[in-house]
Amino acid sequence: MLTTHAPTERTRRGLRAALTASAVVALTASLTVAIAPAVAAPSDGGDEPVYRGAIEIVRTPDDAPDTPLLNGTVFVDTDRDGVSGDEPGLAGVVVTNGRDVVRTDDQGRYQLPAFDNMTVSITQPSGYQVPLDEYNVPQFHYNHLPEGSPELRYGGIEPTGPLPSEVNFPLVESELTAADTQSCVIAGDLQTYDRQEIEYARAGAIKDLSERDDYAGCGTLFVGDVAGDDLSLYPDIKELVAETNGPARFLPGNHDLDFDAPDAAHSFDTFRAALAPAYYSYEVGDAHVVALNTVDYPCTAADDSPEGIAAHCDPGGSPAYNGRISDDQLTWLEQDLANVDEDKLIVVAGHIGLLNYADEGSPVHQVDQVTRVHELLEGREAVAVAGHSHSIENLRTGDDVEGWRELFGIEGLPFPHITVGAISGDWYSGEVGEEGYPTALGRDGGRPGVVTLDIEGNQFEERYTVTGEPDEVQTQLGLNSPTYREWFTERREWNADPVGEAPELTEPLVVDADDLVGGTWLTTNLFLGSTGSTVEVSLDGAPAAEAERTQQLQGEAVNVGVEYSDPHAVAQQLVHGGSLADRTMHLWRFDLPEDLGAGAHTAEVTATDAHGRSFTDTLEFEVVK
């Protein structure tokens, strides 16, 4: 059975006095009790100590509560022992059972309707920190499932027994979460299928995060597909995030499912037991982060007719799922947002994105209720972040593609939507380098990495960190020539029935006169490029000229094919395996002159993102007769 850091449990017979850990054990000898001591340790993010601990569960030995109501307190744990006692309560904290949302009163007390299979959790307020377990996983929720999960391969939730007398949530004051400036790491698709891939992740993005200290307040949000179907790897994954330098939060993806669950109510039980609620929210600075469950399994659809289900349920899924927000979750979301100040930045996170570019024509891989979420956020500063597609997409306000119009009637995004790439990249495919992880180039040509939202007040700037590279590495250059396009076509035909080893693209940076006449252009893949970004090329020291973006995002269909491909990525993918980078919304092309002379040439490429940050890269190539 997989469990989170165990909650502190204690008993009461009408007493309000605080009990020491030894007293708890003495008074509850007949109960199963696990004490999680609160331990202060130096923080890698500054002078503020890490707050270790757990929530407090109070049980009455003789009877269960008489009413189906859950009571408790949110308190400031001034002595950091995890026991409420005489600690001051904190007013105005949002508490939820997954349906209803309330705020604590002047004494920090709350009361919520109780029902079987609920998760009660709090929204961490800015200026405070919930306890972290030994793996840096925040402890802010309690699963109530008296009889436990149905029989599941990976265990699910153990029986919790009767409703506790109280579930109390400790917090400590935190300058890190109070700061107006925050850096929030958003990490897509860790998706380890075995322990070899655990080590790939450790050598790659996890090592990078272990060497950073800029995200200690906000932490890392892993946006689903934390595991790759094998949920027995959750303990190994928690060992990974123990190496990071801030809170490690998770939301569920379609590869975090209990596939043997009899219904949607139990489809994420093992995830809930090991990592986090299926959906929740938290705050840092002037940002309110909503972590959604956008995966519906077993699959249903907005239109429950056979035709509607066929259109919305992935027939190739393992098994079928859909991008959807449950009715209870949508009810919770409306109430959660109603309790957020109008001037805060709302970060809406899910595994399957509300909308995306790569799958713009698919109802399965976007969220059925996207228009309702847009309505709830109307007039607010907001950004949506997601994973799932294993590609990088920086979609800005006003961007538009054909599929969104046809599926949802959406003509232009009301706020930015960012698909953050994947730690696993293209499922850990490709050659394994000296650093100990595969190249794993994505179907957009992007390299594995993570996105960081640098937030100041209710404004943000996004940045991408390529695994193993400094932040200055933002581009990838190549040449798209007739020779390359011919090789691409032949190699794809061979790839349909591979026998033996096909030849690599020889001399990809050498072109001849026929190539120039037939049309050769330099490609720039600006990984987090977007509308508002520019690319300029200076050829052999000549004045810079502007390159053309290959996808304008003005309501047209997605451009797919060799002319829209990233040659640098494809030259590796078609030989060493993986997806095919034949579509991307962040590629620019610069046509080479037909009369370019023979010899060595240098192209200096300056890419400037929508925030005015410039990155320079060079490509050396040769023209031969």
Rosetta blueprint (number, residue, H / E / L):
1 M L
2 L L
3 T L
4 T L
5 H L
6 A L
7 P L
8 T E
9 E E
10 R E
11 T E
12 R L
13 R L
14 G L
15 L L
16 R L
17 A L
18 A L
19 L L
20 T L
21 A H
22 S H
23 A H
24 V H
25 V H
26 A H
27 L H
28 T L
29 A L
30 S L
31 L L
32 T L
33 V L
34 A L
35 I L
36 A L
37 P L
38 A L
39 V L
40 A E
41 A E
42 P L
43 S L
44 D L
45 G L
46 G L
47 D L
48 E L
49 P L
50 V E
51 Y E
52 R E
53 G L
54 A L
55 I L
56 E E
57 I E
58 V E
59 R E
60 T L
61 P L
62 D L
63 D L
64 A L
65 P L
66 D L
67 T L
68 P L
69 L E
70 L E
71 N E
72 G E
73 T E
74 V E
75 F E
76 V E
77 D L
78 T L
79 D L
80 R L
81 D L
82 G L
83 V L
84 S L
85 G L
86 D L
87 E L
88 P L
89 G E
90 L L
91 A L
92 G L
93 V L
94 V E
95 V E
96 T E
97 N L
98 G L
99 R L
100 D L
101 V E
102 V E
103 R E
104 T L
105 D L
106 D L
107 Q L
108 G L
109 R E
110 Y E
111 Q E
112 L E
113 P E
114 A L
115 F L
116 D L
117 N L
118 M E
119 T E
120 V E
121 S E
122 I E
123 T L
124 Q E
125 P L
126 S L
127 G L
128 Y E
129 Q E
130 V L
131 P L
132 L E
133 D L
134 E L
135 Y L
136 N L
137 V L
138 P E
139 Q L
140 F L
141 H E
142 Y E
143 N E
144 H E
145 L L
146 P L
147 E L
148 G L
149 S L
150 P L
151 E L
152 L L
153 R L
154 Y L
155 G L
156 G L
157 I L
158 E L
159 P L
160 T L
161 G L
162 P L
163 L L
164 P L
165 S L
166 E E
167 V E
168 N E
169 F E
170 P E
171 L E
172 V E
173 E E
174 S L
175 E H
176 L H
177 T H
178 A H
179 A L
180 D L
181 T E
182 Q E
183 S E
184 C E
185 V E
186 I E
187 A E
188 G L
189 D L
190 L L
191 Q L
192 T E
193 Y L
194 D L
195 R H
196 Q H
197 E H
198 I H
199 E H
200 Y H
201 A H
202 R H
203 A H
204 G H
205 A H
206 I H
207 K H
208 D H
209 L H
210 S H
211 E L
212 R L
213 D L
214 D L
215 Y L
216 A L
217 G L
218 C L
219 G L
220 T E
221 L E
222 F E
223 V E
224 G L
225 D L
226 V L
227 A E
228 G L
229 D L
230 D L
231 L H
232 S H
233 L H
234 Y H
235 P H
236 D H
237 I H
238 K H
239 E H
240 L H
241 V H
242 A L
243 E L
244 T L
245 N L
246 G L
247 P L
248 A E
249 R E
250 F E
251 L E
252 P L
253 G L
254 N L
255 H L
256 D L
257 L L
258 D L
259 F L
260 D L
261 A L
262 P L
263 D L
264 A H
265 A H
266 H H
267 S L
268 F L
269 D H
270 T H
271 F H
272 R H
273 A H
274 A H
275 L L
276 A L
277 P L
278 A L
279 Y L
280 Y E
281 S E
282 Y E
283 E E
284 V E
285 G L
286 D L
287 A E
288 H E
289 V E
290 V E
291 A E
292 L L
293 N L
294 T L
295 V E
296 D E
297 Y L
298 P L
299 C L
300 T L
301 A L
302 A L
303 D L
304 D L
305 S L
306 P H
307 E H
308 G H
309 I H
310 A H
311 A H
312 H H
313 C L
314 D L
315 P L
316 G L
317 G L
318 S L
319 P L
320 A L
321 Y L
322 N E
323 G E
324 R L
325 I L
326 S L
327 D H
328 D H
329 Q H
330 L H
331 T H
332 W H
333 L H
334 E H
335 Q H
336 D H
337 L H
338 A H
339 N L
340 V L
341 D L
342 E L
343 D L
344 K L
345 L E
346 I E
347 V E
348 V E
349 A E
350 G E
351 H L
352 I L
353 G L
354 L L
355 L L
356 N L
357 Y L
358 A L
359 D L
360 E L
361 G L
362 S L
363 P L
364 V L
365 H L
366 Q L
367 V L
368 D L
369 Q L
370 V H
371 T H
372 R H
373 V H
374 H H
375 E H
376 L H
377 L L
378 E L
379 G L
380 R L
381 E L
382 A E
383 V E
384 A E
385 V E
386 A E
387 G L
388 H L
389 S L
390 H L
391 S L
392 I E
393 E E
394 N E
395 L E
396 R L
397 T L
398 G L
399 D L
400 D E
401 V L
402 E H
403 G H
404 W H
405 R H
406 E H
407 L H
408 F H
409 G L
410 I L
411 E L
412 G L
413 L L
414 P L
415 F L
416 P L
417 H E
418 I E
419 T E
420 V E
421 G L
422 A L
423 I L
424 S L
425 G L
426 D L
427 W L
428 Y L
429 S L
430 G L
431 E L
432 V E
433 G L
434 E L
435 E L
436 G L
437 Y L
438 P E
439 T L
440 A L
441 L L
442 G L
443 R L
444 D L
445 G L
446 G L
447 R L
448 P L
449 G E
450 V E
451 V E
452 T E
453 L E
454 D E
455 I E
456 E E
457 G L
458 N L
459 Q E
460 F E
461 E E
462 E E
463 R E
464 Y E
465 T E
466 V E
467 T L
468 G L
469 E L
470 P L
471 D L
472 E L
473 V L
474 Q L
475 T E
476 Q E
477 L E
478 G E
479 L E
480 N E
481 S L
482 P H
483 T H
484 Y H
485 R H
486 E H
487 W H
488 F H
489 T H
490 E H
491 R H
492 R H
493 E H
494 W H
495 N H
496 A L
497 D L
498 P L
499 V L
500 G L
501 E L
502 A L
503 P L
504 E L
505 L L
506 T L
507 E L
508 P L
509 L L
510 V E
511 V E
512 D E
513 A H
514 D H
515 D H
516 L H
517 V H
518 G H
519 G L
520 T L
521 W E
522 L E
523 T E
524 T E
525 N E
526 L E
527 F L
528 L L
529 G L
530 S L
531 T L
532 G L
533 S L
534 T E
535 V E
536 E E
537 V E
538 S E
539 L E
540 D L
541 G L
542 A L
543 P L
544 A L
545 A E
546 E E
547 A L
548 E E
549 R E
550 T L
551 Q L
552 Q L
553 L L
554 Q E
555 G L
556 E L
557 A L
558 V L
559 N L
560 V L
561 G L
562 V H
563 E H
564 Y H
565 S L
566 D L
567 P H
568 H H
569 A H
570 V H
571 A H
572 Q H
573 Q H
574 L H
575 V H
576 H H
577 G L
578 G L
579 S L
580 L L
581 A L
582 D L
583 R L
584 T L
585 M L
586 H L
587 L E
588 W E
589 R E
590 F E
591 D E
592 L L
593 P L
594 E L
595 D L
596 L L
597 G L
598 A L
599 G E
600 A E
601 H E
602 T E
603 A E
604 E E
605 V E
606 T E
607 A E
608 T E
609 D L
610 A L
611 H L
612 G L
613 R L
614 S E
615 F E
616 T E
617 D E
618 T E
619 L E
620 E E
621 F E
622 E E
623 V E
624 V E
625 K L
